[in-house]
């Protein structure tokens, strides 16, 4: 069959090959190719134009489709109009703009057009982009909000707003409050705000209360009314939000938002562990499988108060159900600013009793608690953790900071982890790497894990690098190198740990290469036996 006789649906798939993959891939060769295809024949024209205009960056394409006598480049290098647009010229713009499904506007895009173009677009006699589905607006200058308003319509299902350049204002709050009424069918909403305030929190929350089909929400401050509304949405799959002290003051113990729908991912950012604890005590997520918790502690002088963490972990264990598979818990703290004296303070070490409430999440596959000092967790405790969480694939324990509290864990604890968590692929964990009796349990009963190819030990001491390398190679045959912190000012008893791990890696490399040679020799065809 000749290509010109192919159905439109097939042509659209073919022409999509030349379409940009994202907004950063607006290749001139792609646009030129699609434009050439549109001029080839009548059969190609419509599908090629649909593909060419489907994703648009900036407002220049709206003006570029007009006759050259209408526009020019002004003295400041910006695109301008020589006169107001006529009715036929608006129809010409509409003929192309109706094909746009995704529109991205950045501050740079707005800076390339002058006030005449802005005023003309605001004065469009009909909806400027009548079939728009996805709108990204990354500029928070209030003088351009009228231009943003004309783009908002009931056809939109995805909105990405970046208002992070300037502080909150009444104009931003008014625009957000207007969003739900103008775009009631939004399914994906991402809104980044510059700073936060109770006023902006209320504005975002009012906008959300007008949305009934949300599937993904990524925003900042939310109040209790918004949480109740979101909990009532059966369509919600992903929720990212922030809470501050003025938000949690409105939470009441006898009035708890409960997310019992198919909500799958939750990400919560707070300013302190105590705020997060209060939040978790007053909300419930019954079906979530992935949780990311962020403590924005950049203004604090210490990473955390050890007395705050037990209540936080208990609150978390009650807030989420046993369906949880991923837990990432991060502190946004500059650990490199801590002095050795603070990093060696044993009061930061959290024991097994602190993390024990997490063992109820037996389906966990990905556990990241790399901010906490785990030096008080011993081999027996890690054995219990491994037996309780057998589905673990990635585990990160206490290696984000250069903790100088000597670990209670030894190589035996690592063996327990490998033995009981058979799906492990990566490990981040500080321990004392020492020789063990390979002829007795648990080493002798542990099956080697061929999946683990990444092992980061932070700051860990080594006793006998050759023995440690041999033990690691026996348990982790595919491991070729071990990662560790590099620091020239580590005090005792860790002062020689870098040299020791460097030796371990050298021996690991030799063992791995030797194993490869033996495997190759084993695969070579055998010489035929000659009979006498």
C-alpha positions in Angstrom: 0.0 0.0 0.0 1.3 3.5 -0.9 2.0 5.6 2.2 -0.5 8.2 1.0 -3.3 5.6 1.4 -2.5 4.8 5.0 -5.2 5.7 7.6 -4.8 9.0 9.6 -4.1 7.1 12.8 -1.1 5.3 11.2 0.2 8.6 9.8 0.0 10.2 13.2 2.1 7.4 14.7 4.7 7.7 11.9 4.9 11.5 12.2 5.2 11.2 16.0 8.7 9.9 15.4 9.7 13.5 14.4 7.9 15.1 17.3 10.0 16.5 20.2 10.2 14.1 23.2 9.8 17.0 25.7 9.9 20.8 26.0 13.7 20.7 26.0 13.9 18.8 22.7 12.4 21.3 20.3 14.8 20.5 17.5 14.5 22.7 14.5 15.1 19.7 12.3 12.0 18.0 13.7 9.8 21.1 13.1 11.2 21.6 9.6 10.5 18.0 8.8 7.0 18.1 10.0 6.4 21.4 8.2 7.7 19.9 5.0 5.4 16.8 5.4 2.4 19.1 5.9 3.2 20.7 2.5 3.8 17.4 0.7 0.2 16.5 0.0 -3.4 17.0 1.3 -3.3 13.5 2.9 -0.2 14.5 5.0 -1.3 18.0 5.8 -3.7 17.6 8.7 -1.8 14.8 10.6 1.5 16.5 10.1 0.1 19.9 11.4 -1.6 18.1 14.4 1.8 16.6 15.3 3.7 19.8 14.8 1.4 21.9 17.0 0.5 19.2 19.6 3.3 20.5 22.0 4.1 24.1 22.0 6.7 26.1 23.9 6.1 29.9 24.4 3.9 32.3 22.5 6.1 33.0 19.5 4.5 30.2 17.4 1.2 32.0 17.7 2.6 35.1 16.0 4.9 33.2 13.6 2.0 31.8 11.7 0.9 35.3 10.7 2.0 37.1 7.5 5.4 38.7 7.9 4.0 42.2 7.5 2.1 41.9 10.9 5.1 41.4 13.3 8.7 42.4 13.7 11.5 42.4 16.2 11.6 45.6 18.3 14.5 47.7 19.4 14.8 45.6 22.6 15.0 42.4 20.6 11.5 41.3 21.5 8.8 40.1 19.2 6.2 42.9 18.6 3.2 43.6 16.5 3.0 46.5 14.0 -0.8 46.9 14.3 -3.8 45.2 15.9 -4.8 41.8 14.5 -7.7 41.6 12.1 -10.5 39.1 12.2 -9.0 36.9 9.5 -5.7 36.8 11.3 -7.3 35.6 14.5 -9.0 32.9 12.4 -5.6 31.9 11.1 -4.1 31.7 14.6 -7.2 29.7 15.7 -6.7 27.2 12.9 -3.4 26.2 14.3 -4.0 26.9 18.1 -6.9 24.5 18.1 -4.4 21.7 17.6 -2.4 22.5 20.7 -2.8 19.9 23.5 0.3 20.9 25.6 1.6 24.4 26.2 4.6 25.4 28.3 5.3 29.0 29.2 8.5 30.0 31.1 9.8 33.4 32.2 12.2 33.3 29.2 9.3 32.8 26.8 7.5 35.8 28.2 10.6 37.9 28.0 10.8 37.3 24.2 7.5 39.1 23.5 6.6 42.8 24.2 3.5 44.4 25.7 1.7 44.6 22.3 1.8 40.9 21.9 0.7 40.3 25.5 -2.3 42.7 25.1 -3.2 41.2 21.8 -3.3 37.7 23.1 -5.3 38.8 26.2 -7.8 40.4 23.8 -8.4 37.3 21.7 -12.0 37.3 20.5 -12.3 33.5 21.2 -10.6 31.0 23.5 -6.9 31.2 22.6 -6.2 27.5 23.0 -9.6 25.8 23.0 -8.5 22.2 23.2 -5.6 22.6 25.7 -5.0 19.6 28.0 -1.7 20.3 29.7 -0.5 23.7 30.8 2.8 24.5 32.4 3.3 28.1 33.6 6.7 28.9 35.1 6.5 32.6 35.9 5.0 34.4 38.9 5.1 38.0 37.7 1.6 39.3 38.5 1.5 41.6 35.5 1.2 38.5 33.3 -1.5 36.8 35.3 -4.3 38.1 32.9 -2.5 36.2 30.1 -2.4 33.0 32.3 -6.1 33.4 33.1 -7.2 33.3 29.4 -5.4 30.0 29.0 -7.3 28.3 31.9 -10.3 26.4 30.7 -12.5 23.4 31.3 -10.6 21.2 28.8 -7.4 21.3 30.9 -6.6 18.1 32.8 -3.0 18.9 33.9 -1.6 22.1 35.4 2.0 22.8 36.5 2.4 26.2 38.2 5.8 27.5 39.4 5.4 30.6 41.6 8.7 30.1 43.5 10.5 33.3 42.3 8.7 35.8 44.5 7.0 35.8 47.9 3.3 34.9 48.4 0.9 37.7 47.4 -2.8 38.4 47.3 -2.8 38.2 43.4 -1.3 34.6 43.6 -3.9 33.6 46.2 -6.7 35.0 44.1 -5.5 33.2 41.0 -5.3 29.9 42.9 -8.7 30.3 44.4 -10.0 30.8 40.9 -8.4 27.7 39.5 -10.9 25.1 40.7 -13.9 26.9 39.2 -12.1 27.5 35.9 -10.6 24.1 35.5 -12.8 21.6 37.3 -11.5 18.5 35.5 -7.9 18.8 36.5 -6.4 15.4 37.2 -2.7 16.4 37.7 -1.8 19.5 39.7 1.7 20.7 40.6 2.0 24.0 42.3 5.3 25.3 43.6 5.0 28.4 45.9 7.7 30.9 46.9 7.6 30.7 50.7 4.4 29.9 52.5 1.8 31.6 54.6 -1.6 30.8 56.0 -3.2 32.9 53.3 -1.6 30.9 50.5 -2.5 27.7 52.3 -6.1 28.7 52.4 -6.0 29.7 48.7 -4.6 26.4 47.5 -7.0 24.5 49.7 -10.0 26.4 48.3 -8.8 25.6 44.8 -8.6 21.9 45.6 -12.1 21.8 47.0 -13.4 22.5 43.5 -11.5 19.6 42.0 -13.3 16.2 42.0 -11.1 14.2 39.6 -7.6 14.7 41.0 -5.2 11.8 40.5 -1.9 13.5 41.3 -1.3 16.5 43.6 2.1 18.0 44.3 1.8 21.3 46.2 3.0 22.9 49.4 1.0 24.0 52.4 -2.4 22.3 52.9 -4.9 22.9 55.7 -7.2 20.4 57.4 -10.2 21.2 55.2 -8.1 20.3 52.0 -7.0 17.0 53.6 -10.6 16.0 54.3 -11.6 16.9 50.7 -8.6 14.9 49.3 -9.5 12.0 51.5 -12.9 11.8 49.9 -11.6 11.5 46.3 -11.6 8.0 45.0 -9.4 9.0 42.0 -6.4 10.2 44.0 -3.3 8.1 43.4 -0.4 10.4 44.4 -0.2 13.1 47.0 2.8 15.4 47.8 2.3 18.2 50.3 3.8 20.2 53.1 2.7 21.0 56.6 3.7 23.8 59.0 2.8 24.7 62.5 -0.2 26.9 61.6 -1.6 23.9 59.6 -1.5 21.3 62.3 -3.0 23.7 64.9 -6.3 23.1 63.1 -6.1 19.3 63.4 -8.3 17.7 66.1 -7.8 14.2 67.5 -11.5 13.4 67.1 -11.6 14.5 63.5 -9.2 12.4 61.4 -8.9 12.5 57.5 -8.7 8.9 56.4 -7.5 8.0 52.9 -9.1 4.7 52.2 -9.1 4.9 48.4 -6.4 3.7 46.0 -3.9 6.3 47.1 -0.6 4.8 46.2 2.1 7.4 46.9 2.5 10.0 49.7 5.2 12.5 50.2 5.1 14.8 53.2 7.5 17.7 53.9 7.6 19.4 57.4 9.8 21.8 59.3 10.6 19.5 62.2 10.1 16.0 63.6 7.5 17.3 66.1 5.3 18.8 63.3 5.5 15.6 61.4 4.6 13.5 64.4 1.6 15.7 65.1 0.5 15.3 61.5 0.9 11.6 61.4 -1.2 11.3 64.6 -4.1 13.0 63.0 -4.3 11.4 59.5 -4.6 7.9 58.2 -3.5 6.3 55.0 -5.0 2.8 54.6 -3.8 1.8 51.1 -0.5 3.6 50.5 2.4 1.6 49.2 5.1 4.3 48.9 6.0 7.0 51.4 8.6 9.7 51.4 9.1 11.9 54.5 11.3 15.0 54.4 12.3 17.1 57.4 13.4 20.5 56.2 15.8 21.1 59.0 18.2 23.4 57.2 17.7 26.1 59.9 18.5 23.7 62.8 21.9 23.5 64.4 21.6 19.8 65.1 20.3 17.1 62.8 17.6 15.8 65.2 16.7 15.5 68.9 17.0 11.8 69.7 14.0 12.2 72.1 11.7 13.2 69.2 12.4 10.1 67.0 10.7 7.3 69.0 7.3 9.1 69.0 7.7 9.9 65.3 8.3 6.3 64.4 5.4 5.1 66.5 3.1 7.7 64.9 4.2 6.6 61.5 3.5 2.9 62.2 -0.1 3.8 63.2 -0.6 6.2 60.3 0.1 3.8 57.5 -1.1 0.3 56.8 0.9 -3.0 56.3 0.6 -2.6 52.5 3.6 -0.3 52.6 6.5 -1.3 50.3 8.7 1.8 50.1 9.8 4.1 52.9 12.2 7.0 52.4 12.8 9.1 55.4 15.2 12.0 54.8 16.5 15.0 56.8 17.4 18.0 54.7 20.4 18.8 56.9 24.0 19.7 56.1 25.7 16.9 58.0 29.1 18.1 56.6 28.8 21.2 58.9 28.9 19.0 62.0 32.1 18.8 64.0 33.7 15.5 65.0 32.6 15.9 68.6 29.0 16.0 67.5 29.3 13.2 65.1 30.9 11.1 67.9 28.1 11.8 70.4 26.5 8.5 71.3 23.2 10.1 72.3 22.4 10.4 68.6 22.6 6.6 68.2 19.1 5.1 68.0 18.6 1.6 69.2 16.5 -1.3 68.1 13.5 -0.3 70.2 13.2 2.9 68.2 12.9 1.2 64.8 11.0 -1.9 66.1 7.5 -0.4 65.2 8.6 -0.4 61.5 8.8 -4.2 61.6 5.0 -4.4 61.2 5.5 -3.4 57.5 6.4 -6.9 56.4 6.0 -6.0 52.7 8.7 -3.4 52.7 11.0 -3.6 49.7 12.8 -0.3 49.9 13.9 1.1 53.3 16.0 4.3 53.6 16.8 5.6 57.1 20.3 6.8 56.1 20.2 10.0 58.2 20.0 8.2 61.6 22.9 6.9 63.6 22.4 3.2 63.8 25.5 2.4 66.0 23.4 1.1 68.8 21.8 -1.6 66.7 23.6 -4.9 67.1 23.8 -8.2 65.2 20.9 -9.8 67.0 18.7 -6.8 66.4 19.6 -6.7 62.7 18.7 -10.4 62.5 15.3 -9.7 63.9 14.8 -6.8 61.4 15.9 -9.0 58.5 13.6 -11.9 59.5 10.6 -9.4 59.9 11.3 -7.7 56.5 12.2 -10.5 54.2 11.0 -8.7 51.0 13.7 -6.0 51.3 15.5 -5.1 48.0 17.2 -1.9 49.0 18.2 -0.9 52.6 20.0 2.2 53.7 21.0 2.5 57.4 22.9 5.4 58.8 25.4 6.3 56.1 24.3 9.8 55.0 26.4 11.3 57.7 30.0 10.6 58.8 28.9 9.2 62.1 31.9 8.5 64.4 30.1 6.4 67.0 31.6 2.9 66.7 29.0 0.5 65.3 27.7 -2.4 67.3 27.1 -4.3 64.1 29.7 -6.7 62.9 30.1 -8.9 59.8 27.7 -11.4 61.5 24.9 -8.8 61.2 25.6 -8.5 57.5 25.4 -12.2 57.1 22.0 -12.3 58.8 20.8 -9.6 56.4 22.0 -11.5 53.3 20.6 -14.8 54.7 17.1 -13.6 55.4 16.5 -10.9 52.8 17.1 -12.9 49.6 15.8 -10.2 47.3 18.4 -7.6 48.3 20.1 -5.6 45.5 21.8 -2.8 47.4 23.0 -2.2 51.0 24.1 1.1 52.7 25.2 0.2 56.2 28.1 0.9 58.6 29.5 -2.1 60.5 32.7 -3.5 61.9 34.1 -5.6 59.0 35.9 -8.4 60.8 36.8 -12.1 60.1 34.2 -14.7 61.0 34.1 -18.5 61.3 33.1 -19.5 57.8 32.5 -23.1 58.9 29.7 -22.3 61.4 26.4 -20.6 61.4 25.2 -18.2 60.2 27.9 -18.0 57.5 27.9 -21.7 56.6 24.1 -21.7 56.1 23.9 -18.5 54.0 23.3 -18.9 50.3 25.3 -16.3 48.2 23.4 -13.4 46.8 24.2 -12.7 43.1 21.9 -9.7 42.9 23.8 -7.3 45.2 26.1 -5.2 43.2 26.2 -2.1 45.4 27.5 -1.9 48.9 28.2 1.4 50.7 29.7 1.2 54.2 30.0 4.9 55.1 32.7 5.0 57.8 33.4 1.4 58.9 36.4 -0.2 60.5 38.2 -3.1 58.9 40.0 -6.0 60.6 42.1 -8.1 58.2 41.2 -6.8 54.7 42.1 -10.1 53.0 39.7 -12.1 55.1 36.9 -9.5 54.7 37.4 -9.4 50.9 37.2 -13.2 50.8 34.1 -13.3 52.9 32.4 -10.6 50.8 33.2 -12.4 47.6 31.9 -15.7 49.0 28.5 -14.1 49.9 28.3 -11.5 47.2 29.9 -13.0 44.0 29.0 -10.1 41.7 30.2 -7.3 44.1 33.4 -5.8 42.6 33.9 -2.8 44.8 32.7 -1.3 48.2 31.9 2.4 48.5 32.9 4.4 51.6 33.3 8.0 52.7 36.5 9.8 51.8 37.7 12.1 54.6 41.3 13.0 55.6 40.4 14.2 59.1 38.7 11.1 60.6 39.8 10.6 64.3 40.4 7.3 66.1 39.4 4.5 65.9 38.5 5.2 62.2 41.7 7.0 61.1 42.9 4.2 58.8 39.5 3.0 57.5 40.1 4.4 54.0 43.3 2.5 53.5 41.8 -0.7 54.8 38.8 -0.5 52.4 41.1 0.4 49.5 42.9 -2.9 50.2 39.5 -4.7 50.4 38.6 -3.4 47.0 41.9 -4.4 45.5 41.4 -8.0 46.8 37.8 -8.0 45.6 38.9 -7.1 42.1 41.4 -9.9 42.0 38.9 -12.4 43.3 36.3 -11.3 40.8 38.7 -11.5 37.9 39.8 -14.9 39.0 36.2 -16.1 39.1 35.6 -14.7 35.6 38.6 -16.6 34.3 37.5 -19.9 36.0 34.0 -19.4 34.5 35.5 -18.9 31.0 37.7 -21.9 31.3 34.7 -24.0 32.4 32.7 -23.0 29.3 35.5 -23.9 26.8 34.9 -27.1 24.8 36.8 -30.1 26.0 39.4 -31.8 23.8 38.1 -35.2 22.5 39.5 -38.2 24.2 41.8 -40.3 22.0 41.3 -44.1 22.2 44.4 -46.3 22.4 
